[in-house]
Amino acid sequence: MPDAQRNLPNIDYDREKVEETVLALLWLTLDGHRRAWKSHDWGVLDQLHERGYISDPKSKAKSVVMTEEGEQRARELFARHFGVDA
């Protein structure tokens, strides 16, 4: 699926860095049998909520809502870490 259809940032970015980072985050949630959760660490999500970047992750929803500040910060971090010039 093209990036525009997946609502990805309108910046040129290093896809290999993104793939490596996702793999590293999967490692963060590994159990003792090489199985990893497809979601993020709950402690980290709680911290992001406390900082005002996302809605409360403790709900039945399978997603969180980014605040305006969270979206701006996420975009800055994405460009810094994954932009072609990074």
C-alpha positions in Angstrom: 0.0 0.0 0.0 1.4 3.5 -0.9 2.5 5.7 2.0 -0.2 8.3 1.2 -2.9 5.8 1.6 -1.5 4.7 5.0 -1.3 8.4 6.2 2.5 8.3 6.7 4.4 11.5 7.2 5.0 13.6 4.1 8.8 13.5 4.5 11.5 11.4 2.9 12.5 8.9 5.6 14.8 5.9 6.0 12.5 2.9 6.0 15.3 0.5 7.2 15.8 2.6 10.3 12.0 2.4 11.0 12.1 -1.4 10.5 15.1 -1.8 12.8 13.4 0.3 15.5 10.2 -1.7 15.3 12.2 -4.9 15.7 14.0 -3.4 18.7 10.6 -2.4 20.2 9.3 -5.9 19.7 12.3 -7.2 21.6 11.2 -4.9 24.5 8.1 -7.0 24.9 9.6 -10.5 24.4 8.5 -13.3 26.8 10.7 -16.2 27.5 9.6 -18.1 24.4 10.5 -15.6 21.6 7.0 -14.3 21.4 6.5 -10.5 21.3 3.4 -8.4 21.8 2.3 -6.4 18.8 1.5 -3.4 21.0 3.8 -1.2 23.1 4.9 -1.5 26.7 2.2 -0.4 29.1 4.5 1.5 31.4 5.8 3.6 28.5 2.2 4.3 27.3 1.3 5.4 30.9 4.3 7.8 30.9 3.3 9.3 27.5 -0.2 9.8 28.9 1.1 11.5 32.1 3.2 13.8 29.8 0.0 14.8 28.0 1.0 13.2 24.6 -1.8 10.6 24.4 -5.2 9.7 25.8 -5.4 7.3 28.7 -4.3 3.9 27.4 -6.3 2.1 30.0 -9.5 1.6 28.1 -11.2 -1.1 26.0 -10.1 0.7 22.8 -7.3 -0.8 20.8 -5.9 2.6 20.0 -5.0 5.8 21.8 -5.6 9.4 20.6 -2.6 11.7 20.3 -3.0 15.2 21.7 -2.0 18.1 19.5 1.2 18.4 21.5 1.8 14.7 21.2 1.3 14.7 17.4 3.7 17.7 17.0 6.3 16.0 19.2 5.9 12.7 17.4 6.4 14.3 14.0 9.6 16.1 15.3 11.0 12.9 16.7 10.2 10.9 13.5 11.9 13.5 11.3 14.9 13.6 13.7 15.4 9.8 14.0 14.2 8.6 10.6 14.5 11.5 8.2 16.9 10.8 5.3 19.3 13.5 6.7 19.2 11.9 10.2 
